[in-house]
Amino acid sequence: MKRTDVTDLILRAKLEKGLKWVDLAQAIGLSKEWTTAALHGQMTLDKEQATIIGKLLGLPPVAVDVLQIVPYKGSLPSAVPVDPLIYRFYEVINVYGTSIKALIHEEFGDGIMSAIDFSMDISRVPDPKGDRVKIVLNGKFLPYKTY
């Protein structure tokens, strides 16, 4: 069974059982953001976490096993995303990427923001003109070394 097969099983079971990502995250004691990435095949669950998810969603044992295998990361099918919501992030990086880079380098020096020592929070911000999406990306700064 491939990781994509497991993701398909998870998505169907989640829908059938009327569960939300936050419900699954609470069951394993982790954030909704990390758990959602994991259940979309981008992170590795430990045995206890995979077993809990398997029971909640009624997954077969082989799917529970697959959730414990380190995945090949990167889930987009093409270099330029075609999904409208994901494309907007691509657009944000195309427009603001050089500014983000310049501001990080000015504040921290030459380096990168880690996507490994990293957290993310997605929340709704009520607004009378239409609710807003708030996304906080929090990554450790990793300076380039000289040698």
Z-matrix of the N, CA and C atoms (Angstrom, degrees):
N
C 1 1.454
C 2 1.528 1 108.55
N 3 1.320 2 116.26 1 131.41
C 4 1.458 3 122.04 2 -179.49
C 5 1.528 4 110.43 3 -86.59
N 6 1.321 5 115.37 4 160.04
C 7 1.463 6 121.47 5 178.84
C 8 1.529 7 110.63 6 -58.70
N 9 1.332 8 117.42 7 -38.20
C 10 1.469 9 120.27 8 179.08
C 11 1.526 10 111.43 9 -65.63
N 12 1.335 11 117.00 10 -32.95
C 13 1.468 12 120.53 11 176.24
C 14 1.529 13 110.36 12 -64.87
N 15 1.324 14 115.73 13 -40.99
C 16 1.468 15 120.74 14 179.46
C 17 1.528 16 109.68 15 -65.42
N 18 1.329 17 116.97 16 -42.92
C 19 1.466 18 120.16 17 177.68
C 20 1.529 19 110.46 18 -59.08
N 21 1.324 20 117.04 19 -42.88
C 22 1.472 21 120.37 20 177.84
C 23 1.528 22 110.84 21 -61.05
N 24 1.328 23 117.74 22 -43.41
C 25 1.470 24 121.37 23 177.35
C 26 1.526 25 111.34 24 -60.63
N 27 1.321 26 115.65 25 -42.98
C 28 1.469 27 121.00 26 -179.68
C 29 1.518 28 110.33 27 -62.80
N 30 1.311 29 117.25 28 -47.14
C 31 1.466 30 120.83 29 -178.21
C 32 1.527 31 111.55 30 -61.93
N 33 1.325 32 116.64 31 -41.71
C 34 1.477 33 119.95 32 178.53
C 35 1.516 34 111.29 33 -66.73
N 36 1.326 35 117.28 34 -45.77
C 37 1.464 36 121.29 35 -178.28
C 38 1.530 37 111.06 36 -65.58
N 39 1.305 38 116.65 37 -39.74
C 40 1.467 39 121.43 38 178.24
C 41 1.523 40 110.01 39 -59.87
N 42 1.307 41 116.66 40 -44.86
C 43 1.461 42 121.83 41 178.44
C 44 1.528 43 111.15 42 -65.02
N 45 1.316 44 116.69 43 -48.75
C 46 1.468 45 121.26 44 -178.77
C 47 1.523 46 112.27 45 -60.00
N 48 1.328 47 117.08 46 -36.01
C 49 1.461 48 121.46 47 -176.81
C 50 1.527 49 112.36 48 -91.31
N 51 1.327 50 117.50 49 -3.34
C 52 1.458 51 121.15 50 178.06
C 53 1.526 52 113.53 51 67.04
N 54 1.324 53 116.25 52 31.24
C 55 1.464 54 120.45 53 -178.52
C 56 1.525 55 110.69 54 -92.50
N 57 1.321 56 115.43 55 154.53
C 58 1.465 57 121.83 56 174.06
C 59 1.522 58 107.89 57 -108.39
N 60 1.320 59 115.94 58 162.37
C 61 1.463 60 120.54 59 178.70
C 62 1.524 61 110.74 60 -57.96
N 63 1.329 62 116.21 61 -38.97
C 64 1.464 63 120.01 62 -179.80
C 65 1.531 64 111.13 63 -62.96
N 66 1.337 65 118.27 64 -33.33
C 67 1.465 66 121.58 65 177.19
C 68 1.530 67 110.47 66 -63.18
N 69 1.323 68 115.90 67 -44.52
C 70 1.459 69 120.73 68 179.72
C 71 1.525 70 110.72 69 -67.50
N 72 1.321 71 116.46 70 -38.66
C 73 1.469 72 120.71 71 179.02
C 74 1.527 73 110.76 72 -64.36
N 75 1.317 74 116.71 73 -44.11
C 76 1.465 75 120.02 74 179.53
C 77 1.524 76 111.11 75 -63.04
N 78 1.309 77 116.69 76 -34.69
C 79 1.467 78 120.65 77 -179.24
C 80 1.526 79 111.85 78 -63.08
N 81 1.343 80 116.95 79 -32.08
C 82 1.470 81 119.56 80 -179.92
C 83 1.527 82 112.14 81 -106.73
N 84 1.334 83 117.30 82 2.10
C 85 1.456 84 121.22 83 174.06
C 86 1.513 85 115.61 84 74.42
N 87 1.334 86 117.01 85 29.37
C 88 1.466 87 120.62 86 179.55
C 89 1.529 88 109.88 87 -127.30
N 90 1.329 89 116.28 88 172.73
C 91 1.462 90 120.69 89 -178.20
C 92 1.531 91 110.98 90 -67.77
N 93 1.324 92 114.97 91 154.77
C 94 1.475 93 119.74 92 177.33
C 95 1.519 94 110.49 93 -65.47
N 96 1.338 95 117.05 94 -31.83
C 97 1.460 96 121.00 95 -177.90
C 98 1.536 97 110.72 96 -68.81
N 99 1.331 98 117.25 97 -48.75
C 100 1.466 99 121.00 98 -179.69
C 101 1.524 100 110.29 99 -66.86
N 102 1.319 101 116.13 100 -43.92
C 103 1.468 102 120.33 101 -178.47
C 104 1.524 103 111.11 102 -62.12
N 105 1.313 104 117.09 103 -41.96
C 106 1.464 105 120.80 104 178.96
C 107 1.522 106 110.38 105 -62.86
N 108 1.330 107 117.14 106 -43.10
C 109 1.470 108 120.32 107 176.69
C 110 1.529 109 110.37 108 -61.63
N 111 1.325 110 116.69 109 -42.98
C 112 1.469 111 120.86 110 -179.84
C 113 1.526 112 110.97 111 -61.80
N 114 1.317 113 116.51 112 -43.75
C 115 1.463 114 120.10 113 -176.23
C 116 1.528 115 112.43 114 -79.77
N 117 1.320 116 115.90 115 -7.37
C 118 1.463 117 121.21 116 168.69
C 119 1.536 118 110.29 117 -96.03
N 120 1.323 119 116.76 118 8.82
C 121 1.458 120 120.74 119 172.68
C 122 1.510 121 116.06 120 90.48
N 123 1.326 122 118.73 121 18.80
C 124 1.457 123 120.98 122 -174.74
C 125 1.527 124 114.56 123 -107.85
N 126 1.314 125 118.51 124 -7.60
C 127 1.461 126 122.87 125 -179.26
C 128 1.526 127 108.87 126 -135.55
N 129 1.328 128 115.87 127 166.72
C 130 1.464 129 121.48 128 -179.92
C 131 1.518 130 109.90 129 -105.94
N 132 1.316 131 116.71 130 128.18
C 133 1.457 132 121.08 131 173.64
C 134 1.524 133 108.98 132 -90.93
N 135 1.347 134 115.88 133 148.87
C 136 1.462 135 117.63 134 173.14
C 137 1.532 136 107.96 135 -82.12
N 138 1.313 137 116.08 136 175.70
C 139 1.470 138 120.72 137 -174.15
C 140 1.526 139 111.78 138 -59.30
N 141 1.320 140 117.01 139 -44.23
C 142 1.468 141 120.40 140 -178.98
C 143 1.527 142 111.13 141 -64.01
N 144 1.330 143 116.88 142 -46.57
C 145 1.465 144 120.67 143 179.26
C 146 1.525 145 111.15 144 -61.97
N 147 1.321 146 117.47 145 -46.11
C 148 1.465 147 121.80 146 -179.50
C 149 1.526 148 110.86 147 -62.57
N 150 1.323 149 116.76 148 -38.91
C 151 1.468 150 120.89 149 179.39
C 152 1.525 151 110.94 150 -65.71
N 153 1.318 152 117.03 151 -43.10
C 154 1.475 153 121.18 152 178.54
C 155 1.523 154 110.03 153 -61.24
N 156 1.326 155 116.58 154 -48.47
C 157 1.471 156 120.52 155 179.60
C 158 1.526 157 109.82 156 -62.10
N 159 1.319 158 116.97 157 -43.32
C 160 1.459 159 120.85 158 179.16
C 161 1.522 160 112.23 159 -57.59
N 162 1.327 161 117.10 160 -43.68
C 163 1.476 162 120.82 161 179.10
C 164 1.515 163 111.44 162 -67.77
N 165 1.328 164 116.54 163 -44.77
C 166 1.472 165 119.89 164 -179.94
C 167 1.519 166 112.29 165 -60.17
N 168 1.318 167 116.28 166 -38.54
C 169 1.469 168 120.69 167 -174.56
C 170 1.528 169 113.62 168 -101.02
N 171 1.331 170 116.92 169 -3.18
C 172 1.458 171 119.60 170 -179.45
C 173 1.518 172 113.00 171 66.76
N 174 1.331 173 116.63 172 39.63
C 175 1.464 174 120.72 173 -178.44
C 176 1.526 175 110.47 174 -80.84
N 177 1.335 176 117.31 175 148.81
C 178 1.462 177 119.84 176 175.65
C 179 1.535 178 110.32 177 -69.22
N 180 1.340 179 117.78 178 156.19
C 181 1.471 180 120.97 179 -178.73
C 182 1.528 181 113.88 180 -53.44
N 183 1.324 182 118.14 181 -37.64
C 184 1.461 183 119.78 182 -179.37
C 185 1.534 184 110.78 183 -63.57
N 186 1.326 185 118.55 184 -34.69
C 187 1.462 186 121.57 185 178.04
C 188 1.533 187 110.37 186 -67.82
N 189 1.336 188 116.14 187 -39.09
C 190 1.464 189 120.72 188 176.94
C 191 1.528 190 109.47 189 -61.88
N 192 1.311 191 117.00 190 -40.01
C 193 1.472 192 121.30 191 177.36
C 194 1.529 193 111.31 192 -63.85
N 195 1.324 194 116.92 193 -43.83
C 196 1.466 195 121.40 194 -178.02
C 197 1.534 196 110.85 195 -62.47
N 198 1.333 197 117.54 196 -34.81
C 199 1.462 198 120.66 197 179.10
C 200 1.528 199 112.62 198 -63.10
N 201 1.338 200 116.53 199 -16.38
C 202 1.459 201 121.40 200 -178.21
C 203 1.533 202 113.08 201 -97.64
N 204 1.317 203 116.86 202 1.79
C 205 1.472 204 121.61 203 179.65
C 206 1.529 205 108.32 204 -94.16
N 207 1.319 206 116.31 205 134.47
C 208 1.466 207 120.25 206 177.93
C 209 1.533 208 108.37 207 -60.95
N 210 1.343 209 117.12 208 123.35
C 211 1.464 210 119.83 209 -175.84
C 212 1.520 211 113.49 210 -83.16
N 213 1.318 212 114.57 211 162.52
C 214 1.453 213 121.98 212 166.18
C 215 1.525 214 104.54 213 -79.25
N 216 1.316 215 117.97 214 116.68
C 217 1.464 216 120.89 215 -172.92
C 218 1.524 217 111.54 216 -85.12
N 219 1.306 218 113.88 217 149.48
C 220 1.453 219 122.18 218 -177.97
C 221 1.510 220 108.49 219 111.10
N 222 1.312 221 116.14 220 109.38
C 223 1.463 222 118.72 221 -171.54
C 224 1.517 223 114.53 222 -111.82
N 225 1.309 224 117.70 223 -1.14
C 226 1.461 225 118.44 224 -177.83
C 227 1.523 226 110.30 225 -82.67
N 228 1.325 227 117.24 226 136.06
C 229 1.466 228 120.62 227 -176.34
C 230 1.525 229 114.63 228 -76.45
N 231 1.334 230 117.64 229 -12.89
C 232 1.459 231 120.06 230 -178.55
C 233 1.525 232 109.71 231 -145.26
N 234 1.328 233 116.42 232 161.35
C 235 1.464 234 120.83 233 -179.53
C 236 1.523 235 111.71 234 -64.26
N 237 1.315 236 117.01 235 -41.75
C 238 1.461 237 121.15 236 175.66
C 239 1.529 238 106.64 237 -104.10
N 240 1.336 239 117.13 238 113.99
C 241 1.458 240 119.15 239 -176.91
C 242 1.527 241 112.16 240 -65.40
N 243 1.308 242 115.84 241 145.43
C 244 1.462 243 120.37 242 179.31
C 245 1.527 244 112.12 243 -105.03
N 246 1.335 245 117.74 244 -17.50
C 247 1.468 246 119.98 245 175.83
C 248 1.532 247 108.21 246 -65.03
N 249 1.345 248 118.98 247 128.98
C 250 1.467 249 120.76 248 -174.48
C 251 1.531 250 114.55 249 -57.38
N 252 1.325 251 118.40 250 -41.09
C 253 1.457 252 119.57 251 -179.47
C 254 1.524 253 110.88 252 -68.43
N 255 1.317 254 117.58 253 -46.38
C 256 1.465 255 120.71 254 179.55
C 257 1.526 256 110.25 255 -66.26
N 258 1.325 257 117.21 256 -36.16
C 259 1.464 258 120.06 257 178.80
C 260 1.527 259 111.53 258 -59.81
N 261 1.329 260 117.72 259 -34.54
C 262 1.466 261 120.56 260 -179.73
C 263 1.530 262 111.14 261 -61.75
N 264 1.336 263 117.30 262 -34.14
C 265 1.465 264 119.77 263 175.96
C 266 1.528 265 109.89 264 -68.05
N 267 1.310 266 115.83 265 -40.50
C 268 1.466 267 121.24 266 175.60
C 269 1.527 268 109.25 267 -59.15
N 270 1.333 269 115.70 268 -44.28
C 271 1.459 270 121.01 269 179.43
C 272 1.536 271 110.87 270 -63.77
N 273 1.320 272 117.73 271 -42.32
C 274 1.459 273 121.46 272 178.19
C 275 1.525 274 110.00 273 -58.69
N 276 1.336 275 116.68 274 -45.07
C 277 1.464 276 119.97 275 -179.98
C 278 1.528 277 110.64 276 -67.69
N 279 1.334 278 118.07 277 -38.16
C 280 1.467 279 120.40 278 177.37
C 281 1.523 280 111.51 279 -62.09
N 282 1.327 281 117.02 280 -40.51
C 283 1.460 282 121.04 281 -176.82
C 284 1.530 283 111.73 282 -82.83
N 285 1.328 284 117.16 283 -44.91
C 286 1.460 285 121.14 284 -172.50
C 287 1.530 286 114.56 285 -105.70
N 288 1.330 287 118.21 286 -4.46
C 289 1.456 288 121.13 287 -175.11
C 290 1.511 289 114.35 288 -55.19
N 291 1.326 290 117.23 289 -46.15
C 292 1.462 291 119.14 290 -179.01
C 293 1.526 292 111.22 291 -67.80
N 294 1.319 293 117.14 292 -32.99
C 295 1.468 294 120.42 293 177.09
C 296 1.522 295 110.73 294 -69.97
N 297 1.315 296 117.07 295 -42.66
C 298 1.467 297 121.16 296 176.82
C 299 1.527 298 109.28 297 -59.06
N 300 1.325 299 115.75 298 -47.02
C 301 1.469 300 121.20 299 179.24
C 302 1.527 301 110.59 300 -59.50
N 303 1.323 302 117.74 301 -48.37
C 304 1.470 303 121.57 302 -178.20
C 305 1.526 304 111.20 303 -61.68
N 306 1.321 305 116.27 304 -42.40
C 307 1.468 306 119.87 305 -178.49
C 308 1.528 307 111.72 306 -69.13
N 309 1.325 308 117.53 307 -39.39
C 310 1.471 309 120.31 308 177.12
C 311 1.523 310 109.91 309 -64.78
N 312 1.327 311 117.97 310 -44.75
C 313 1.464 312 120.90 311 -179.87
C 314 1.530 313 111.18 312 -64.77
N 315 1.326 314 116.95 313 -39.02
C 316 1.460 315 119.81 314 178.73
C 317 1.528 316 111.34 315 -64.34
N 318 1.325 317 116.41 316 -39.81
C 319 1.467 318 121.15 317 -178.01
C 320 1.523 319 113.16 318 -79.46
N 321 1.342 320 117.63 319 -40.04
C 322 1.464 321 121.80 320 -171.22
C 323 1.524 322 114.58 321 -111.99
N 324 1.317 323 117.86 322 -23.02
C 325 1.461 324 121.14 323 -174.07
C 326 1.519 325 110.26 324 103.79
N 327 1.336 326 115.75 325 -168.93
C 328 1.461 327 121.61 326 -176.63
C 329 1.523 328 109.81 327 -78.80
N 330 1.321 329 116.70 328 115.85
C 331 1.459 330 121.66 329 -179.46
C 332 1.518 331 110.73 330 176.34
N 333 1.308 332 115.18 331 -164.38
C 334 1.468 333 121.16 332 -177.75
C 335 1.521 334 110.43 333 -135.16
N 336 1.316 335 115.69 334 164.58
C 337 1.452 336 121.84 335 170.85
C 338 1.528 337 107.53 336 -94.35
N 339 1.306 338 116.19 337 127.62
C 340 1.456 339 120.61 338 -179.13
C 341 1.524 340 111.75 339 -68.82
N 342 1.322 341 115.53 340 139.69
C 343 1.463 342 121.14 341 170.07
C 344 1.523 343 109.35 342 -103.37
N 345 1.338 344 116.17 343 6.19
C 346 1.464 345 121.51 344 177.01
C 347 1.521 346 109.20 345 -102.59
N 348 1.342 347 117.23 346 -52.77
C 349 1.465 348 121.30 347 173.97
C 350 1.523 349 105.01 348 -88.43
N 351 1.316 350 116.21 349 82.01
C 352 1.464 351 122.48 350 -160.74
C 353 1.525 352 109.86 351 -150.85
N 354 1.312 353 115.17 352 147.17
C 355 1.468 354 120.16 353 169.31
C 356 1.527 355 108.24 354 -140.54
N 357 1.321 356 114.69 355 162.23
C 358 1.457 357 120.86 356 -178.84
C 359 1.516 358 107.56 357 -143.50
N 360 1.331 359 115.72 358 144.86
C 361 1.459 360 120.50 359 175.74
C 362 1.519 361 107.86 360 -134.33
N 363 1.324 362 115.79 361 127.53
C 364 1.464 363 121.74 362 178.01
C 365 1.518 364 107.15 363 -116.57
N 366 1.329 365 116.12 364 127.02
C 367 1.458 366 119.44 365 -179.40
C 368 1.525 367 110.81 366 -143.89
N 369 1.317 368 114.56 367 164.44
C 370 1.464 369 122.88 368 177.98
C 371 1.526 370 108.25 369 -96.78
N 372 1.324 371 115.88 370 134.67
C 373 1.457 372 121.31 371 175.66
C 374 1.527 373 106.59 372 -116.61
N 375 1.336 374 116.59 373 109.76
C 376 1.470 375 119.16 374 179.52
C 377 1.526 376 110.98 375 -60.28
N 378 1.322 377 115.61 376 139.81
C 379 1.459 378 121.99 377 179.63
C 380 1.523 379 107.57 378 -150.04
N 381 1.332 380 117.63 379 131.82
C 382 1.477 381 119.44 380 -178.79
C 383 1.529 382 113.58 381 -59.65
N 384 1.340 383 117.11 382 -24.14
C 385 1.468 384 120.34 383 179.67
C 386 1.523 385 111.80 384 -89.42
N 387 1.315 386 117.39 385 4.70
C 388 1.463 387 122.34 386 -177.41
C 389 1.522 388 109.42 387 126.36
N 390 1.309 389 116.02 388 128.80
C 391 1.454 390 120.07 389 -177.14
C 392 1.519 391 111.10 390 -56.73
N 393 1.334 392 114.94 391 151.59
C 394 1.448 393 122.17 392 -176.46
C 395 1.521 394 109.92 393 -114.98
N 396 1.318 395 115.71 394 154.51
C 397 1.463 396 122.84 395 176.59
C 398 1.524 397 106.95 396 -99.62
N 399 1.342 398 115.76 397 126.03
C 400 1.462 399 120.30 398 176.92
C 401 1.523 400 108.19 399 -112.70
N 402 1.325 401 115.86 400 122.80
C 403 1.459 402 121.53 401 179.94
C 404 1.524 403 108.00 402 -123.03
N 405 1.317 404 115.37 403 123.11
C 406 1.457 405 121.04 404 177.18
C 407 1.521 406 107.58 405 -112.34
N 408 1.327 407 116.30 406 121.03
C 409 1.460 408 122.69 407 175.12
C 410 1.522 409 106.78 408 -105.15
N 411 1.316 410 117.19 409 126.96
C 412 1.457 411 121.25 410 -174.75
C 413 1.522 412 108.15 411 -129.94
N 414 1.331 413 116.45 412 100.63
C 415 1.462 414 120.69 413 -177.96
C 416 1.512 415 111.54 414 -122.87
N 417 1.310 416 116.23 415 144.91
C 418 1.458 417 121.97 416 177.31
C 419 1.525 418 109.03 417 -65.59
N 420 1.344 419 116.33 418 138.93
C 421 1.458 420 120.17 419 175.80
C 422 1.518 421 108.56 420 -81.32
N 423 1.325 422 115.89 421 130.86
C 424 1.456 423 122.35 422 179.01
C 425 1.527 424 108.73 423 -118.52
N 426 1.333 425 117.65 424 104.61
C 427 1.467 426 119.26 425 -179.54
C 428 1.526 427 111.46 426 -74.35
N 429 1.318 428 115.62 427 147.41
C 430 1.456 429 120.12 428 172.74
C 431 1.524 430 108.33 429 -71.15
N 432 1.318 431 116.04 430 139.41
C 433 1.470 432 120.78 431 -179.84
C 434 1.516 433 109.82 432 -90.35
N 435 1.318 434 113.75 433 152.83
C 436 1.467 435 118.72 434 169.73
C 437 1.533 436 106.13 435 -105.54
N 438 1.318 437 115.60 436 147.39
C 439 1.474 438 119.37 437 -179.84
C 440 1.497 439 110.66 438 -152.63
